[in-house]
Amino acid sequence: MSPPSSRDTLQQLRQHMSRLYGQPVQLSLLAALLHACQQIYGHRTQILLHWTGLPLKPAGDDASAWLRQLLDACEAPAAGSAPCSPAQALTLARIEIRAPQRSVILAPSDPLPNDDWSIRGAPGGQALQQAWQLAAASLAHTLEAESIVELSRALGLPRAITPQPPLYLVHGADGSAAPFAALAARLNCRVYAFSLRQAGRRQPSIQTLAAHYVRMLLSSAPAAAYRIGGHSFGAIVAAEMALILRSVGKQVEQVVLLDPSLAMAARDRQSDAGNEMLTLFLALHPEMSEQQVAGRLDAGELAARIAQRMPKGRIDEVLSNRNACLALLQRYRPTPGGTDGASCLRLHARQPFIASWNAAALAYRQPGIEVPGNHFSMLAEPHADSLAQLIQTHRESNHEHILHS
C-alpha cells in the first residue's frame, strides 16, 4: 500500500488536532512515528521516547494511544521533567529502540516545512518512513471520527486545584463543540463536549442518538455518577441521556438544560435555506441580534460574511448537521419520565431569538432561571461567567442534597 499524499495527511492532521485539542500537529506526527517504530521493529524491542528528559513507555498499540500519552505528558510532566512544548516535539524528540543485541537512537525530521518524512539513524529507514506516513494518515482519520472533545485541554486550561466531577455537554444543531468554549473556560471542572459525527448523523431518532452517546460515555469514561448537559437540540438529547443512564444504574448528579425550548419549537415549523444561513451567521456573531442583520444583509452578503469566518467545507458540514438535527426534532416525542427534580437545572435565554420563533418557544418553556443574552449569546462573553456561576452553585447545592438524602 502506497502512502497517501503528504500534503493531504498534514492538512488533515492540522485540522483535526486544532479542532479537537488545540495542540500543534507535531504532537500527532510524533505519536504516528512511535506507532510506526512499533510496527517496523516488532514487539520484542523496547521503545523509549526521550523528550525534554521524559522517558515514555507506551501502554497501547496504536497511534491514538501514543497521542493520549503525549497529551498527558504535555499537561502534567513527570516530577523533575521540564514542561513539554508540543510545537517542538519533533525537534526535541529522540526515540530509543532497545533490542537484545543492540540499541539505536532515532532523530525524526519534522515533515511540515518541506514534506520530508525522514528519520536519522533508522535501520530500514525507507520502510519506517512509509509506515510513519501511513500511521499519520490513519491517525488523522481516527481523530476526525472523535465524538467527545475535552474542551478544557483544547483551551489549554489547567486542571482544577480541587478536582470536581467533569461536565459532559451535548452539541446544538450545528453539531459543534466550539460554542461551549467560553463556558468551559469559566467553569471550575473539566469540560467535555460531544461533536456530531457520521455515526451520530445516521441515528434514526433523538432517543437512539442519546443511547449512542451514552455508550460512548460509558466506554470512554466509566464512572458511578455523571454530570451532563446540552444547549438547544443538545439539551433535549441530554435529557434523554439522563433517563438512559439512570435506567442502567448510574447516578446523574446534574442535568444542565440550556435554552431547550427554542429547539422544541423547531418541531412545529419548516425552516428554509435563508433562515438557516441567518441562524448560522448569528451563531458565528453572538454579539449581534436579528434586528441588526435581517433586512440589512441580503443572502449574498450573509454568505460572504460567513465565508470569512468558516471554510466552505465546514459550512456545508454545519448546514448538513442542522438539517439532520431538525429532521430528528420533527419526529421527536419525549420519553416519559422527564428530567424534573433537584438534579435538573433549566437556564433560559432572556432575550428573544428570531421573532417568528419566540412565541412557539415560550409555549414549550418549563420552569427555570432566565439568564442574560439570547439563544447564542448566553454561551458567549460576557454572559458565560453568570452561566458558569449558576451551574457551579447548582452543582454544589445538589451535591449537598445527595449527601443528606
DAMOTA-V86094 format. One record per residue. RES is the residue in three letters. PSI is psi in radians with two decimals (999 if undefined). OMEGA is omega as a letter, one per 20 degrees, with the letter a starting at -180 (* if undefined). NEAR is the number of other ideal C-beta (glycine too) atoms within 12 Angstrom. Layout:
# DAMOTA-V86094
[[RES & PSI & OMEGA & NEAR] [RES & PSI & OMEGA & NEAR]]
This chain:
# DAMOTA-V86094
[[MET & 2.22 & a & 10] [SER & 2.64 & a & 9] [PRO & 2.59 & r & 27] [PRO & 2.98 & r & 23] [SER & 2.29 & r & 16] [SER & -0.83 & a & 28] [ARG & -0.65 & r & 19] [ASP & -0.75 & a & 18] [THR & -0.82 & a & 32] [LEU & -0.68 & r & 33] [GLN & -0.73 & r & 23] [GLN & -0.78 & a & 32] [LEU & -0.75 & r & 41] [ARG & -0.85 & a & 27] [GLN & -0.83 & a & 23] [HIS & -0.62 & r & 33] [MET & -0.71 & r & 39] [SER & -0.75 & a & 23] [ARG & -0.69 & a & 31] [LEU & -0.73 & a & 40] [TYR & -0.24 & a & 36] [GLY & 0.39 & a & 30] [GLN & 2.61 & r & 36] [PRO & 2.64 & a & 28] [VAL & -0.40 & a & 35] [GLN & -0.54 & a & 35] [LEU & -0.72 & r & 47] [SER & -0.56 & r & 47] [LEU & -0.66 & r & 46] [LEU & -0.71 & r & 52] [ALA & -0.73 & r & 49] [ALA & -0.65 & r & 49] [LEU & -0.72 & r & 48] [LEU & -0.73 & r & 51] [HIS & -0.69 & r & 38] [ALA & -0.69 & r & 40] [CYS & -0.71 & r & 45] [GLN & -0.69 & r & 33] [GLN & -0.79 & a & 26] [ILE & -0.75 & a & 30] [TYR & -0.09 & r & 30] [GLY & 3.00 & a & 15] [HIS & -0.06 & r & 13] [ARG & -0.09 & r & 12] [THR & 2.77 & r & 24] [GLN & 2.24 & a & 22] [ILE & 2.12 & r & 37] [LEU & 2.41 & r & 25] [LEU & 2.17 & r & 38] [HIS & 1.88 & a & 26] [TRP & 1.90 & a & 38] [THR & 0.79 & r & 25] [GLY & 0.22 & a & 19] [LEU & 1.86 & r & 28] [PRO & 2.37 & a & 23] [LEU & 2.20 & r & 36] [LYS & 2.30 & a & 20] [PRO & 2.58 & r & 28] [ALA & -0.24 & a & 16] [GLY & 3.03 & a & 19] [ASP & 0.46 & r & 17] [ASP & 2.93 & a & 23] [ALA & -0.54 & r & 38] [SER & -0.66 & r & 33] [ALA & -0.71 & r & 24] [TRP & -0.74 & a & 41] [LEU & -0.73 & r & 43] [ARG & -0.70 & r & 31] [GLN & -0.68 & r & 31] [LEU & -0.71 & r & 44] [LEU & -0.75 & r & 33] [ASP & -0.69 & a & 24] [ALA & -0.63 & r & 35] [CYS & -0.70 & a & 34] [GLU & -0.66 & a & 27] [ALA & 1.35 & a & 17] [PRO & 2.64 & a & 21] [ALA & 2.73 & a & 20] [ALA & 2.30 & r & 8] [GLY & -0.13 & a & 10] [SER & 2.55 & r & 19] [ALA & 2.67 & r & 16] [PRO & 2.47 & a & 19] [CYS & 2.34 & r & 33] [SER & 1.93 & a & 23] [PRO & -0.59 & a & 33] [ALA & -0.38 & a & 21] [GLN & 0.22 & a & 20] [ALA & -0.83 & a & 38] [LEU & -0.39 & r & 39] [THR & -0.67 & a & 22] [LEU & -0.37 & a & 26] [ALA & 2.47 & r & 40] [ARG & 2.25 & a & 32] [ILE & 2.17 & r & 41] [GLU & 2.17 & r & 26] [ILE & 1.87 & a & 33] [ARG & 2.03 & r & 22] [ALA & 2.87 & a & 18] [PRO & -0.64 & a & 10] [GLN & -0.60 & a & 10] [ARG & 2.84 & r & 13] [SER & 2.58 & r & 20] [VAL & 2.66 & r & 27] [ILE & 2.21 & r & 22] [LEU & 2.46 & r & 36] [ALA & 1.91 & a & 23] [PRO & 2.61 & r & 38] [SER & 2.25 & a & 27] [ASP & 2.06 & a & 28] [PRO & -0.13 & a & 30] [LEU & -0.76 & a & 29] [PRO & -0.68 & a & 14] [ASN & 0.46 & r & 12] [ASP & 0.58 & a & 21] [ASP & 1.77 & a & 19] [TRP & 0.98 & a & 37] [SER & 2.68 & a & 25] [ILE & 1.95 & r & 39] [ARG & 2.44 & r & 19] [GLY & 0.13 & a & 21] [ALA & 2.09 & r & 29] [PRO & 2.40 & a & 21] [GLY & 0.79 & a & 21] [GLY & -0.66 & a & 23] [GLN & -0.73 & r & 17] [ALA & -0.67 & r & 20] [LEU & -0.70 & r & 35] [GLN & -0.78 & a & 30] [GLN & -0.74 & r & 27] [ALA & -0.63 & r & 30] [TRP & -0.85 & a & 44] [GLN & -0.69 & r & 38] [LEU & -0.70 & r & 28] [ALA & -0.65 & r & 40] [ALA & -0.71 & r & 50] [ALA & -0.71 & r & 35] [SER & -0.70 & r & 31] [LEU & -0.71 & r & 41] [ALA & -0.73 & r & 37] [HIS & -0.71 & r & 26] [THR & -0.76 & a & 29] [LEU & -0.62 & r & 36] [GLU & -0.50 & a & 27] [ALA & -0.06 & a & 23] [GLU & 2.32 & a & 33] [SER & -0.31 & r & 35] [ILE & 2.02 & a & 36] [VAL & 2.25 & r & 41] [GLU & 1.65 & a & 36] [LEU & -0.62 & a & 37] [SER & -0.73 & r & 35] [ARG & -0.73 & a & 34] [ALA & -0.58 & a & 31] [LEU & -0.05 & a & 27] [GLY & 0.49 & a & 20] [LEU & 2.47 & r & 23] [PRO & 2.69 & r & 14] [ARG & 2.52 & a & 19] [ALA & 2.46 & r & 17] [ILE & -0.77 & r & 8] [THR & 1.78 & a & 10] [PRO & 2.28 & r & 12] [GLN & 2.74 & r & 23] [PRO & 2.43 & a & 30] [PRO & 2.78 & r & 33] [LEU & 2.25 & r & 43] [TYR & 2.14 & a & 47] [LEU & 2.48 & a & 49] [VAL & 2.34 & a & 51] [HIS & 2.75 & r & 45] [GLY & -2.89 & a & 44] [ALA & -0.30 & r & 45] [ASP & -0.21 & r & 40] [GLY & 0.12 & a & 40] [SER & 2.54 & r & 39] [ALA & -0.30 & a & 40] [ALA & -0.67 & a & 34] [PRO & -0.29 & a & 40] [PHE & 0.03 & a & 44] [ALA & -0.85 & a & 29] [ALA & -0.69 & r & 30] [LEU & -0.75 & r & 42] [ALA & -0.64 & a & 36] [ALA & -0.36 & a & 26] [ARG & -0.33 & a & 29] [LEU & 2.65 & a & 38] [ASN & 0.64 & r & 28] [CYS & 2.93 & r & 35] [ARG & 2.43 & a & 30] [VAL & 2.22 & r & 40] [TYR & 2.62 & r & 37] [ALA & 2.44 & r & 44] [PHE & 2.45 & r & 43] [SER & 2.48 & a & 40] [LEU & 2.14 & r & 39] [ARG & -3.12 & a & 33] [GLN & -0.77 & a & 19] [ALA & -0.61 & r & 21] [GLY & -0.70 & a & 36] [ARG & -0.40 & a & 25] [ARG & -0.13 & a & 15] [GLN & 2.42 & a & 27] [PRO & -0.25 & a & 16] [SER & 2.88 & r & 25] [ILE & -0.61 & r & 42] [GLN & -0.72 & r & 27] [THR & -0.56 & r & 24] [LEU & -0.74 & r & 42] [ALA & -0.74 & r & 37] [ALA & -0.67 & r & 26] [HIS & -0.80 & r & 32] [TYR & -0.61 & r & 41] [VAL & -0.75 & r & 35] [ARG & -0.74 & r & 24] [MET & -0.71 & a & 28] [LEU & -0.78 & a & 36] [LEU & -0.59 & a & 22] [SER & -0.60 & a & 13] [SER & -0.46 & a & 22] [ALA & 1.18 & a & 26] [PRO & 2.30 & a & 15] [ALA & 2.88 & r & 20] [ALA & -0.44 & a & 15] [ALA & 2.67 & a & 25] [TYR & 2.71 & r & 35] [ARG & 2.19 & a & 41] [ILE & 2.87 & r & 49] [GLY & -3.10 & r & 52] [GLY & 2.88 & a & 47] [HIS & 2.28 & r & 50] [SER & -2.08 & r & 47] [PHE & -0.70 & a & 48] [GLY & -0.48 & r & 47] [ALA & -0.66 & r & 47] [ILE & -0.72 & r & 47] [VAL & -0.75 & a & 50] [ALA & -0.67 & r & 46] [ALA & -0.70 & r & 42] [GLU & -0.64 & r & 41] [MET & -0.68 & r & 43] [ALA & -0.73 & r & 43] [LEU & -0.74 & a & 31] [ILE & -0.77 & r & 32] [LEU & -0.76 & r & 36] [ARG & -0.59 & a & 25] [SER & -0.37 & r & 17] [VAL & 0.29 & r & 19] [GLY & 0.23 & r & 13] [LYS & 2.54 & r & 24] [GLN & 2.34 & r & 22] [VAL & 1.83 & a & 39] [GLU & -0.47 & a & 39] [GLN & 2.39 & r & 41] [VAL & 1.98 & a & 44] [VAL & 1.96 & a & 48] [LEU & 1.91 & a & 46] [LEU & 1.82 & r & 47] [ASP & 0.98 & a & 47] [PRO & -0.32 & a & 44] [SER & -0.56 & r & 36] [LEU & -0.66 & r & 44] [ALA & -0.70 & r & 46] [MET & -0.62 & r & 32] [ALA & -0.44 & a & 31] [ALA & -0.35 & r & 38] [ARG & -0.41 & a & 29] [ASP & 0.05 & a & 21] [ARG & 2.69 & r & 21] [GLN & 2.27 & r & 15] [SER & 2.97 & r & 28] [ASP & 3.03 & a & 16] [ALA & -0.70 & a & 16] [GLY & -0.75 & r & 20] [ASN & -0.65 & r & 27] [GLU & -0.68 & r & 31] [MET & -0.67 & r & 31] [LEU & -0.76 & r & 38] [THR & -0.76 & r & 42] [LEU & -0.72 & r & 39] [PHE & -0.78 & a & 38] [LEU & -0.53 & r & 36] [ALA & -0.64 & r & 39] [LEU & -0.40 & a & 29] [HIS & 1.20 & a & 25] [PRO & -0.29 & r & 34] [GLU & -0.18 & a & 20] [MET & 2.73 & r & 25] [SER & 2.91 & r & 24] [GLU & -0.67 & a & 28] [GLN & -0.51 & r & 17] [GLN & -0.23 & a & 16] [VAL & -0.92 & a & 30] [ALA & 2.28 & a & 24] [GLY & -0.22 & a & 14] [ARG & -0.48 & r & 15] [LEU & 2.15 & r & 23] [ASP & 3.11 & a & 16] [ALA & -0.70 & a & 20] [GLY & -0.74 & r & 12] [GLU & -0.67 & r & 18] [LEU & -0.83 & a & 30] [ALA & -0.71 & a & 23] [ALA & -0.71 & r & 17] [ARG & -0.72 & r & 24] [ILE & -0.72 & a & 30] [ALA & -0.42 & r & 20] [GLN & -0.41 & a & 15] [ARG & -0.27 & a & 19] [MET & 2.28 & r & 25] [PRO & 2.72 & a & 15] [LYS & -0.73 & a & 15] [GLY & -0.69 & r & 15] [ARG & -0.64 & r & 23] [ILE & -0.82 & r & 28] [ASP & -0.69 & r & 17] [GLU & -0.77 & a & 26] [VAL & -0.76 & r & 34] [LEU & -0.65 & r & 29] [SER & -0.74 & r & 24] [ASN & -0.78 & a & 34] [ARG & -0.73 & r & 36] [ASN & -0.75 & a & 28] [ALA & -0.76 & a & 31] [CYS & -0.67 & r & 41] [LEU & -0.64 & r & 34] [ALA & -0.71 & r & 25] [LEU & -0.71 & r & 35] [LEU & -0.72 & a & 35] [GLN & -0.38 & r & 23] [ARG & -0.06 & a & 19] [TYR & 2.34 & r & 30] [ARG & 2.13 & a & 15] [PRO & 2.50 & r & 26] [THR & 2.32 & r & 23] [PRO & 2.51 & r & 11] [GLY & -0.68 & r & 18] [GLY & -3.08 & a & 19] [THR & 0.56 & r & 37] [ASP & 2.87 & r & 18] [GLY & 3.08 & a & 21] [ALA & -0.44 & a & 21] [SER & -0.28 & a & 35] [CYS & 2.22 & r & 31] [LEU & 2.00 & r & 42] [ARG & 2.18 & r & 36] [LEU & 2.11 & a & 41] [HIS & 2.40 & r & 36] [ALA & 2.32 & a & 41] [ARG & -0.67 & a & 22] [GLN & 2.43 & r & 27] [PRO & 2.70 & r & 27] [PHE & 2.13 & a & 38] [ILE & 1.76 & a & 32] [ALA & -0.67 & a & 19] [SER & -0.27 & r & 22] [TRP & -0.23 & a & 32] [ASN & -0.80 & a & 24] [ALA & -0.75 & r & 17] [ALA & -0.68 & r & 22] [ALA & -0.74 & r & 31] [LEU & -0.56 & a & 20] [ALA & -0.46 & a & 15] [TYR & -0.10 & a & 29] [ARG & 2.27 & r & 27] [GLN & 2.85 & a & 25] [PRO & 2.38 & a & 14] [GLY & -2.76 & a & 26] [ILE & 2.29 & r & 26] [GLU & 2.43 & r & 23] [VAL & 2.73 & a & 34] [PRO & 2.62 & r & 24] [GLY & 3.07 & r & 34] [ASN & -2.91 & a & 36] [HIS & -0.64 & a & 42] [PHE & -0.72 & a & 39] [SER & -0.30 & r & 33] [MET & -0.46 & a & 38] [LEU & -0.22 & a & 48] [ALA & 2.97 & r & 33] [GLU & 2.51 & j & 20] [PRO & 0.14 & a & 18] [HIS & -0.32 & a & 31] [ALA & -0.55 & a & 32] [ASP & -0.82 & a & 23] [SER & -0.59 & r & 27] [LEU & -0.80 & a & 42] [ALA & -0.73 & a & 33] [GLN & -0.70 & r & 22] [LEU & -0.73 & a & 31] [ILE & -0.75 & a & 40] [GLN & -0.73 & r & 29] [THR & -0.74 & r & 21] [HIS & -0.73 & r & 31] [ARG & -0.78 & a & 32] [GLU & -0.76 & a & 23] [SER & -0.65 & r & 19] [ASN & -0.58 & r & 28] [HIS & -0.74 & r & 23] [GLU & -0.67 & r & 14] [HIS & -0.75 & a & 16] [ILE & -0.73 & a & 21] [LEU & -0.60 & a & 11] [HIS & 0.04 & a & 9] [SER & 999 & * & 12]]
